[in-house]
Amino acid sequence: MLSIDDIARLRDALTAADFTDQGIAGRLGPDAVAAIGRGDHRAALRATADRDPLATLIRLFVCQQVEPAPAVRAALAPLDLDEAVAGGIVTDAAGCLRQGVDLQPYGDRWWIVADPPAWTHRGGPLPANHVLGLGGASATLAAATIRAPVRTALDLGAGCGVQALRLGAHAERVTATDLSRRALRFAATTAALSGQSWELLHGDLAAPVAGRRFDLVVSNPPFVVGPGRATHTYRDSGRAGDAICAELAAAAPSLLTEGGTMQFLANWAHVRGQDWRERVSGWVTGTGVDAWIIQREVSDPASYVRLWLADAGEPADPQRMADWLDWCDAQGIEGIGFGLVSLRRTDSAAPVVRAEELRQQVAGELGGHVAAWFDRQRWLRSHDSGALLATRFRAADGLKLRQEARRENGDWAVTRQVLALTDGLRWQEEVDPVALAVVSGCDGDASLGEQLTVLAAAYETPAWQLGAMVTPLVARLVERGLLVPAAG
């Protein structure tokens, strides 16, 4: 890798050329950028044929082209080309130059440095110590992370530093660990190139920070569910099954400050005869943390194994696939779920644990919604049934009522009523006529108890009995964000 002075020169070159997300989009236009996402570089290559510094950088690091040395020299100046070659930024290719690293803009002030993209290794499997750049999983975690300002943040299994980079924007101090010293060197370059400074520690996940606590912990761990054979450090933990994710969840109480949050991507096994929700919720039993475990998708074992073998350049290894699938059969694994685990240390005797599917599209970054979910749990913890009855509620903005009906005796009879949010997480909740009457009356003027007094007379039911029926549903609607405590 480059020296600190040469990294500063590289940053000057990238800045001068406007090699940023915005600069690339402005140069190529939306259609060409979208085509790149599909692996089609033709429009981008046409738009960069003049090979000015920005064009050359796009051709080298976005389109993975071989470029003439004079153009590369001009694009990287003031970084000396010989130093760029010695530092591995570019490599010789029959008198021309090609990328030696994956150099990706991240926003308009940061750059990520990692190994070249996996598809450039089509001639064979990825090296065991391959370091991934910005990909789908890392982008998912970055979007799901709560971005409130914190004093200390920790990235476990940092890789090239994608998560640490985002943490550096809202944490006073960032610590990152990785089992791979090579990954830590990439992370150090990413930090320096982007003008940040992190504490980088070598070791397996949380081992290097034993005894320390942090306000925010994130991890995109090597979560692949398999027999425990570690062939690639970026995907394999060396633990069998989903043990790495259970280990992370169990570590939360000892890693977090009071009120601190841990968030990590996870894969978990769907085991024959077991409810995946109960199984994964068991990871946090007795830990004293609130937990929101979201499953975004599920894969069958054959598709899952085929995906990860291809990801590492091993698709032509039928024996490897057969062995992996035999192991899944022996463990009773019928599917593998992918999702997000978010934990908050509350030290409560009765922590809230929710494991559920969230397949719908989410408006905006998920992190803001996760933060709001934990805030609502804190509010509900401080409001028992009596406090709920004394609270004035209003319906959330954008709340809609959807009804289903069937024809009976020449008229329509409502058979199902669903409250639905049209923004954010787009939650839906089926309600009965009593619950709908309560929600309809939530205009912020009357307390829930006052509403129930009126409804008790209408339904000829004692108010206390109606309250016992309604308050659990109201709590659920508050947790989902369909009902909101009125201000004032």
Backbone torsions as a table, in degrees:
resi	resn	phi	psi	omega
1	MET	NA	171.7	-175.9
2	LEU	-80.9	159.8	171.3
3	SER	-72.7	166.6	179.5
4	ILE	-59.5	-41.6	179.9
5	ASP	-65.0	-40.0	179.8
6	ASP	-71.1	-32.2	174.4
7	ILE	-62.3	-40.8	177.7
8	ALA	-62.6	-38.5	178.2
9	ARG	-67.3	-39.4	176.8
10	LEU	-63.0	-42.5	177.9
11	ARG	-60.4	-40.6	177.3
12	ASP	-60.8	-40.4	179.9
13	ALA	-65.9	-45.0	-179.1
14	LEU	-65.1	-39.0	179.8
15	THR	-68.1	-45.1	-179.1
16	ALA	-62.0	-36.7	180.0
17	ALA	-81.1	-9.2	-173.9
18	ASP	60.7	42.2	176.0
19	PHE	-80.5	76.6	-179.0
20	THR	-134.2	170.0	177.2
21	ASP	-57.1	-44.4	-178.3
22	GLN	-68.4	-41.1	-179.2
23	GLY	-65.0	-41.2	178.8
24	ILE	-66.1	-43.9	179.7
25	ALA	-62.4	-39.7	179.3
26	GLY	-66.8	-35.6	-179.1
27	ARG	-74.4	-41.7	-172.3
28	LEU	-91.5	-32.6	-173.7
29	GLY	88.6	159.4	-172.9
30	PRO	-64.4	-35.5	-177.3
31	ASP	-66.9	-43.8	-179.4
32	ALA	-67.9	-38.1	177.7
33	VAL	-63.6	-43.5	178.3
34	ALA	-63.0	-37.8	179.6
35	ALA	-65.3	-37.6	177.3
36	ILE	-58.1	-40.9	178.2
37	GLY	-60.5	-22.3	177.7
38	ARG	-96.4	5.3	-179.3
39	GLY	82.4	13.8	-179.1
40	ASP	-106.6	109.9	-175.4
41	HIS	-100.4	4.6	-171.2
42	ARG	-61.0	-47.5	-178.6
43	ALA	-66.3	-38.2	178.6
44	ALA	-64.0	-39.5	179.7
45	LEU	-68.2	-36.8	176.9
46	ARG	-65.1	-37.3	-176.9
47	ALA	-76.8	-9.0	-176.7
48	THR	-121.5	22.2	-175.3
49	ALA	-66.9	-22.0	-177.7
50	ASP	-76.4	-15.4	174.5
51	ARG	56.1	41.9	165.9
52	ASP	-71.6	175.2	-174.9
53	PRO	-53.4	-46.2	179.6
54	LEU	-64.1	-43.6	-179.6
55	ALA	-60.8	-42.9	-179.1
56	THR	-64.5	-42.6	178.8
57	LEU	-64.0	-38.7	177.0
58	ILE	-64.0	-44.3	-178.7
59	ARG	-65.0	-38.7	-179.1
60	LEU	-70.7	-55.2	-165.9
61	PHE	-101.2	-15.3	176.7
62	VAL	-102.5	-44.5	-177.0
63	CYS	-97.2	-2.8	177.3
64	GLN	54.8	45.0	179.8
65	GLN	-95.2	158.7	170.3
66	VAL	-88.3	129.1	-172.9
67	GLU	-126.1	152.5	-179.3
68	PRO	-66.9	144.3	-175.4
69	ALA	-58.1	-42.1	-179.0
70	PRO	-60.1	-39.3	179.5
71	ALA	-67.5	-40.1	179.2
72	VAL	-67.4	-40.0	177.9
73	ARG	-57.8	-44.9	-179.1
74	ALA	-67.9	-37.3	-177.4
75	ALA	-69.4	-33.4	-175.8
76	LEU	-92.0	-10.8	179.4
77	ALA	-59.8	137.2	16.9
78	PRO	-86.3	2.8	174.7
79	LEU	-69.8	126.2	179.5
80	ASP	-65.4	136.6	-175.9
81	LEU	-62.9	-39.0	178.6
82	ASP	-61.8	-37.8	178.0
83	GLU	-68.5	-36.4	177.6
84	ALA	-64.3	-39.0	177.6
85	VAL	-69.2	-44.7	-179.9
86	ALA	-63.2	-33.3	-179.9
87	GLY	-83.8	-3.1	176.0
88	GLY	83.4	8.4	179.6
89	ILE	-67.7	-41.6	174.6
90	VAL	-131.8	157.8	-179.8
91	THR	-131.3	155.3	-178.6
92	ASP	-70.6	141.1	177.7
93	ALA	-141.9	81.6	177.3
94	ALA	55.2	49.5	177.7
95	GLY	89.5	-15.9	172.8
96	CYS	-105.8	-168.5	-177.6
97	LEU	-134.5	146.3	173.6
98	ARG	-131.2	167.3	-180.0
99	GLN	-61.5	138.6	173.2
100	GLY	-101.3	-19.6	177.4
101	VAL	-135.6	165.2	170.7
102	ASP	-88.4	111.0	-179.0
103	LEU	-111.9	103.6	-172.5
104	GLN	-113.8	128.1	168.7
105	PRO	-65.3	144.0	176.9
106	TYR	-131.6	95.5	-172.0
107	GLY	78.1	-148.5	-174.5
108	ASP	-117.9	13.5	177.3
109	ARG	-145.4	1.7	-177.6
110	TRP	-128.0	156.6	173.8
111	TRP	-138.4	144.8	-179.3
112	ILE	-112.2	134.1	-179.3
113	VAL	-118.1	127.2	-178.8
114	ALA	-152.3	-173.2	175.0
115	ASP	-69.3	154.6	176.0
116	PRO	-55.3	153.7	-176.4
117	PRO	-53.4	152.2	-175.1
118	ALA	-58.5	-34.8	-173.9
119	TRP	-67.1	-17.5	177.6
120	THR	-72.7	-7.8	178.8
121	HIS	-101.4	29.2	-176.3
122	ARG	-61.1	-17.8	178.6
123	GLY	-71.4	-9.7	-179.1
124	GLY	178.5	-178.3	-178.7
125	PRO	-64.3	155.8	173.2
126	LEU	-64.1	147.7	172.9
127	PRO	-59.8	150.6	-178.1
128	ALA	-60.1	-29.8	-177.2
129	ASN	-101.1	23.7	179.4
130	HIS	-57.0	136.6	179.2
131	VAL	-111.8	116.6	-178.0
132	LEU	-72.2	150.7	170.2
133	GLY	-93.4	-153.2	178.5
134	LEU	-71.5	119.9	179.8
135	GLY	-131.5	-171.4	-177.2
136	GLY	-62.4	-43.6	-178.3
137	ALA	-66.6	-46.0	-178.9
138	SER	-65.1	-36.4	176.8
139	ALA	-66.7	-36.8	178.2
140	THR	-62.4	-46.9	179.8
141	LEU	-65.1	-41.3	179.3
142	ALA	-59.6	-40.3	-179.9
143	ALA	-72.6	-24.0	-176.8
144	ALA	-91.5	-8.9	-175.4
145	THR	-78.4	137.4	176.6
146	ILE	-69.5	130.4	-172.3
147	ARG	-108.0	26.6	175.1
148	ALA	-69.4	147.6	177.4
149	PRO	-60.3	137.1	178.3
150	VAL	-136.5	161.3	178.6
151	ARG	-81.9	-45.8	-176.9
152	THR	-129.8	139.7	178.5
153	ALA	-137.0	148.8	-176.9
154	LEU	-131.4	132.3	174.4
155	ASP	-113.6	111.8	-178.5
156	LEU	-92.1	123.6	-175.8
157	GLY	71.3	58.2	-166.1
158	ALA	-71.8	-22.4	-176.3
159	GLY	59.6	-133.1	-178.2
160	CYS	-80.2	-6.9	172.8
161	GLY	106.1	19.3	-178.8
162	VAL	-58.8	-50.3	-177.2
163	GLN	-68.9	-41.5	179.4
164	ALA	-59.7	-35.2	179.4
165	LEU	-61.7	-46.7	177.8
166	ARG	-67.4	-37.8	178.9
167	LEU	-62.0	-35.4	-177.8
168	GLY	-61.8	-16.8	179.8
169	ALA	-81.7	-16.3	-177.6
170	HIS	-139.9	9.6	176.2
171	ALA	-118.2	138.4	178.4
172	GLU	-67.1	-39.0	179.7
173	ARG	-134.8	135.5	-179.2
174	VAL	-120.2	129.1	173.9
175	THR	-115.9	139.4	179.8
176	ALA	-136.3	139.3	178.6
177	THR	-121.7	155.2	171.6
178	ASP	-161.5	146.5	177.8
179	LEU	-73.6	-22.3	-176.9
180	SER	-96.5	118.4	176.3
181	ARG	-65.9	-31.0	178.2
182	ARG	-64.8	-41.4	176.9
183	ALA	-62.4	-39.3	179.6
184	LEU	-65.0	-34.4	176.1
185	ARG	-65.7	-41.0	175.3
186	PHE	-62.3	-42.7	-179.6
187	ALA	-62.2	-39.8	178.4
188	ALA	-62.5	-38.8	178.3
189	THR	-68.5	-43.1	176.5
190	THR	-56.9	-45.6	-178.9
191	ALA	-63.1	-49.6	-177.2
192	ALA	-64.6	-42.3	-179.1
193	LEU	-63.4	-30.8	-177.8
194	SER	-97.1	7.5	175.3
195	GLY	75.3	27.7	178.9
196	GLN	-119.4	165.4	178.4
197	SER	-135.9	123.9	-178.6
198	TRP	-123.7	155.7	168.8
199	GLU	-84.3	115.1	-177.1
200	LEU	-108.7	123.8	-174.7
201	LEU	-125.6	135.9	-179.7
202	HIS	-89.1	132.8	176.5
203	GLY	154.5	173.6	-175.3
204	ASP	-83.3	110.5	177.2
205	LEU	48.1	-113.5	-173.4
206	ALA	-88.1	-3.1	-177.0
207	ALA	-56.1	-40.3	-177.6
208	PRO	-70.6	-13.1	-177.9
209	VAL	-117.5	25.2	179.9
210	ALA	-54.9	132.3	179.3
211	GLY	87.8	-4.6	179.7
212	ARG	-105.0	155.5	179.9
213	ARG	-126.4	153.1	-175.4
214	PHE	-138.1	154.1	179.0
215	ASP	-77.0	-30.4	-179.3
216	LEU	-143.3	129.4	177.0
217	VAL	-124.6	130.7	176.6
218	VAL	-128.1	156.4	177.5
219	SER	-158.7	132.4	166.0
220	ASN	-110.3	80.0	-168.2
221	PRO	-79.0	169.1	171.8
222	PRO	-74.1	81.9	-165.1
223	PHE	-93.0	5.4	-173.1
224	VAL	-60.8	129.4	-179.0
225	VAL	-81.7	116.7	-179.4
226	GLY	-160.1	-170.5	-174.6
227	PRO	-77.3	1.5	177.6
228	GLY	98.9	9.1	177.8
229	ARG	-84.1	119.0	-176.3
230	ALA	-97.4	98.8	178.4
231	THR	-103.3	-26.2	-179.5
232	HIS	-136.5	122.5	-173.7
233	THR	-65.6	-26.5	-177.1
234	TYR	-72.8	-20.2	-176.1
235	ARG	-122.0	-26.5	-171.0
236	ASP	-106.7	127.8	-179.4
237	SER	-92.7	-16.6	-172.9
238	GLY	86.7	-5.6	175.0
239	ARG	-96.2	144.7	179.2
240	ALA	-77.2	148.8	175.8
241	GLY	62.8	-138.6	179.9
242	ASP	-104.6	28.1	-176.0
243	ALA	-61.7	-31.3	-179.1
244	ILE	-62.5	-37.5	-178.8
245	CYS	-74.5	-39.0	175.0
246	ALA	-62.7	-36.6	178.6
247	GLU	-65.0	-43.3	178.2
248	LEU	-62.1	-45.3	-179.4
249	ALA	-61.2	-42.2	-178.9
250	ALA	-67.0	-25.3	-178.5
251	ALA	-80.2	-13.3	-173.3
252	ALA	-53.5	-50.3	-176.4
253	PRO	-58.8	-34.4	-177.7
254	SER	-83.7	-14.2	-179.4
255	LEU	-97.7	-20.9	-169.8
256	LEU	-101.5	142.0	167.5
257	THR	-71.5	167.4	177.2
258	GLU	-60.6	126.2	-176.2
259	GLY	81.8	1.4	-179.7
260	GLY	-73.6	162.2	-174.4
261	THR	-126.3	138.4	170.2
262	MET	-118.1	136.9	176.5
263	GLN	-136.9	131.7	178.4
264	PHE	-149.9	150.6	172.6
265	LEU	-77.4	149.0	-176.8
266	ALA	-149.4	150.6	163.9
267	ASN	-113.6	143.9	177.0
268	TRP	-140.0	149.7	-178.2
269	ALA	-80.8	137.7	167.1
270	HIS	-94.5	105.3	-172.9
271	VAL	-97.3	136.1	-178.7
272	ARG	-53.4	129.1	177.4
273	GLY	83.7	1.1	179.9
274	GLN	-122.4	141.8	173.0
275	ASP	-79.4	122.3	-176.4
276	TRP	-59.2	-31.1	-179.4
277	ARG	-64.3	-45.5	179.4
278	GLU	-66.4	-39.4	-178.0
279	ARG	-64.5	-48.3	-177.7
280	VAL	-72.9	-35.1	175.6
281	SER	-60.3	-30.1	178.4
282	GLY	-61.9	-19.6	177.4
283	TRP	-61.1	-28.2	-175.0
284	VAL	-111.9	8.9	178.9
285	THR	-59.1	127.9	177.0
286	GLY	77.5	7.9	-177.4
287	THR	-90.7	-13.1	-179.8
288	GLY	73.7	25.7	178.2
289	VAL	-117.4	143.2	165.9
290	ASP	-72.5	141.9	-176.0
291	ALA	-136.5	132.4	171.2
292	TRP	-122.8	110.2	-176.2
293	ILE	-111.0	116.0	-173.2
294	ILE	-112.8	122.7	173.9
295	GLN	-96.2	122.7	-177.5
296	ARG	-98.5	-28.1	179.2
297	GLU	-160.6	163.4	179.6
298	VAL	-134.9	138.8	179.7
299	SER	-122.6	146.0	172.8
300	ASP	-76.5	155.4	-174.3
301	PRO	-55.6	-43.2	-176.9
302	ALA	-62.7	-44.6	179.5
303	SER	-65.6	-37.7	-178.7
304	TYR	-64.9	-49.3	-178.9
305	VAL	-64.6	-41.6	179.6
306	ARG	-61.2	-40.9	179.6
307	LEU	-60.5	-48.0	-173.8
308	TRP	-76.6	-29.4	173.2
309	LEU	-66.3	-44.2	178.5
310	ALA	-65.1	-36.1	-179.1
311	ASP	-59.8	-36.1	179.8
312	ALA	-96.3	10.9	177.9
313	GLY	75.6	30.6	-178.5
314	GLU	-117.1	28.1	-172.9
315	PRO	-66.0	-18.3	-175.5
316	ALA	-96.8	24.7	-178.3
317	ASP	-112.3	81.3	-176.5
318	PRO	-63.4	-31.9	-179.7
319	GLN	-68.4	-39.7	177.5
320	ARG	-61.2	-42.6	179.0
321	MET	-65.9	-43.0	-179.7
322	ALA	-62.9	-43.0	179.3
323	ASP	-62.1	-42.4	-178.9
324	TRP	-64.5	-44.5	-179.3
325	LEU	-69.6	-35.0	175.2
326	ASP	-61.4	-40.3	177.9
327	TRP	-63.2	-43.4	177.7
328	CYS	-58.9	-44.0	179.1
329	ASP	-61.0	-43.0	-178.2
330	ALA	-65.3	-29.6	179.8
331	GLN	-88.5	-3.5	-177.9
332	GLY	72.8	25.3	-177.6
333	ILE	-82.9	117.5	-179.2
334	GLU	-101.2	-14.4	-179.7
335	GLY	-169.0	166.6	176.7
336	ILE	-130.5	125.3	179.1
337	GLY	-93.6	149.4	175.9
338	PHE	-123.0	135.3	178.8
339	GLY	-173.7	-160.6	-174.6
340	LEU	-122.4	134.6	174.0
341	VAL	-111.5	121.6	177.4
342	SER	-120.7	125.9	-175.0
343	LEU	-127.6	140.1	175.2
344	ARG	-130.5	127.3	-179.3
345	ARG	-74.3	118.1	179.4
346	THR	-118.5	-18.4	-174.4
347	ASP	55.7	28.4	179.9
348	SER	-81.6	145.8	175.3
349	ALA	-71.3	-19.4	-179.7
350	ALA	-133.5	69.9	-179.7
351	PRO	-66.3	155.4	179.1
352	VAL	-93.1	126.9	178.5
353	VAL	-126.7	119.4	177.9
354	ARG	-124.5	129.9	172.9
355	ALA	-126.6	120.9	-173.0
356	GLU	-156.6	164.1	176.3
357	GLU	-85.5	145.6	174.9
358	LEU	-140.2	82.7	-175.6
359	ARG	-88.3	-20.8	-172.8
360	GLN	-71.0	155.4	174.5
361	GLN	-64.5	144.5	-177.4
362	VAL	-111.3	130.4	177.1
363	ALA	-79.4	122.2	-179.0
364	GLY	80.3	178.2	179.0
365	GLU	-69.0	140.2	-176.5
366	LEU	-65.2	-28.3	-175.9
367	GLY	-54.4	-40.4	178.3
368	GLY	-63.7	-35.9	178.9
369	HIS	-71.9	-36.2	177.2
370	VAL	-64.7	-43.4	178.2
371	ALA	-59.8	-42.9	-179.7
372	ALA	-65.9	-35.3	178.1
373	TRP	-62.7	-45.8	178.3
374	PHE	-65.1	-37.6	177.2
375	ASP	-61.9	-40.3	179.6
376	ARG	-68.5	-35.7	176.5
377	GLN	-63.6	-40.3	178.0
378	ARG	-63.1	-41.1	179.6
379	TRP	-64.9	-45.4	-179.1
380	LEU	-64.8	-34.6	179.7
381	ARG	-63.1	-30.4	-178.5
382	SER	-91.7	3.5	-178.7
383	HIS	-128.4	101.2	175.0
384	ASP	-77.1	-173.4	-176.4
385	SER	-57.9	-41.8	179.8
386	GLY	-62.6	-41.7	179.5
387	ALA	-67.6	-36.1	176.4
388	LEU	-62.4	-41.5	180.0
389	LEU	-64.0	-28.4	-179.0
390	ALA	-86.4	-4.3	-175.0
391	THR	-92.1	141.9	172.0
392	ARG	-94.0	129.0	-178.4
393	PHE	-115.4	158.5	169.9
394	ARG	-134.0	154.4	176.9
395	ALA	-70.6	143.3	179.2
396	ALA	-63.3	151.3	176.3
397	ASP	-60.2	136.7	177.9
398	GLY	80.7	8.4	179.6
399	LEU	-70.7	131.7	-178.7
400	LYS	-122.1	155.2	173.6
401	LEU	-112.0	126.3	177.6
402	ARG	-117.1	133.0	-177.0
403	GLN	-123.4	145.9	172.4
404	GLU	-117.5	142.2	-177.8
405	ALA	-144.6	159.5	175.9
406	ARG	-131.7	156.2	-179.2
407	ARG	-77.4	128.3	176.3
408	GLU	-138.7	120.4	177.9
409	ASN	52.9	43.3	175.6
410	GLY	79.5	7.0	179.8
411	ASP	-135.4	168.6	-180.0
412	TRP	-94.3	131.8	176.0
413	ALA	-116.8	122.3	-179.6
414	VAL	-68.2	127.2	-178.5
415	THR	-110.8	-18.5	-177.0
416	ARG	-156.3	135.5	178.2
417	GLN	-128.3	129.1	-174.4
418	VAL	-128.5	126.1	171.0
419	LEU	-86.3	134.3	-174.4
420	ALA	-140.0	136.5	171.7
421	LEU	-87.8	135.5	-178.5
422	THR	-94.9	-8.1	179.6
423	ASP	-124.2	173.8	175.5
424	GLY	64.5	-125.6	-177.8
425	LEU	-82.8	-6.4	175.8
426	ARG	54.7	46.8	178.2
427	TRP	-64.6	151.7	173.7
428	GLN	-129.8	143.7	-179.3
429	GLU	-143.5	121.6	177.0
430	GLU	-75.9	136.4	-176.6
431	VAL	-132.1	153.0	174.9
432	ASP	-92.1	174.5	-176.6
433	PRO	-58.3	-37.2	-179.7
434	VAL	-65.9	-47.2	179.7
435	ALA	-62.3	-39.5	179.0
436	LEU	-64.2	-38.6	177.9
437	ALA	-62.7	-38.7	178.1
438	VAL	-64.0	-49.5	-178.6
439	VAL	-62.4	-39.1	179.6
440	SER	-62.0	-29.6	179.9
441	GLY	-87.3	-2.8	-178.5
442	CYS	-82.7	84.2	179.6
443	ASP	-113.5	7.7	178.5
444	GLY	88.1	-2.5	-177.0
445	ASP	-94.3	-47.0	-176.9
446	ALA	-104.8	148.4	175.7
447	SER	-72.9	163.8	178.1
448	LEU	-59.8	-40.6	179.0
449	GLY	-62.0	-40.7	178.8
450	GLU	-65.7	-38.8	176.4
451	GLN	-61.3	-44.4	-176.5
452	LEU	-67.2	-30.0	176.4
453	THR	-61.6	-42.9	178.5
454	VAL	-67.4	-45.1	-178.5
455	LEU	-67.0	-31.4	-179.9
456	ALA	-61.2	-40.3	178.6
457	ALA	-67.2	-40.3	-178.1
458	ALA	-66.9	-37.5	-177.7
459	TYR	-95.6	2.1	-179.6
460	GLU	51.1	48.9	-179.3
461	THR	-131.3	137.2	177.9
462	PRO	-56.0	139.6	-177.2
463	ALA	-58.8	-37.6	-178.6
464	TRP	-65.1	-37.3	179.6
465	GLN	-69.0	-41.3	177.8
466	LEU	-64.1	-39.4	178.6
467	GLY	-62.5	-41.1	178.7
468	ALA	-62.9	-31.6	178.8
469	MET	-77.3	-37.4	-167.7
470	VAL	-90.3	-36.8	-172.8
471	THR	-60.2	-37.6	176.6
472	PRO	-61.8	-38.3	178.5
473	LEU	-67.6	-42.0	178.5
474	VAL	-59.2	-43.0	178.1
475	ALA	-59.8	-40.7	178.7
476	ARG	-66.0	-41.0	179.2
477	LEU	-66.1	-33.3	175.2
478	VAL	-68.8	-44.0	178.7
479	GLU	-58.0	-38.8	-179.8
480	ARG	-78.8	-14.1	-178.9
481	GLY	86.2	11.4	179.3
482	LEU	-80.3	-31.4	171.9
483	LEU	-114.2	143.6	-175.6
484	VAL	-129.0	131.2	174.4
485	PRO	-58.2	131.6	-179.4
486	ALA	-71.8	143.0	179.9
487	ALA	-72.7	152.1	175.9
488	GLY	86.2	NA	NA
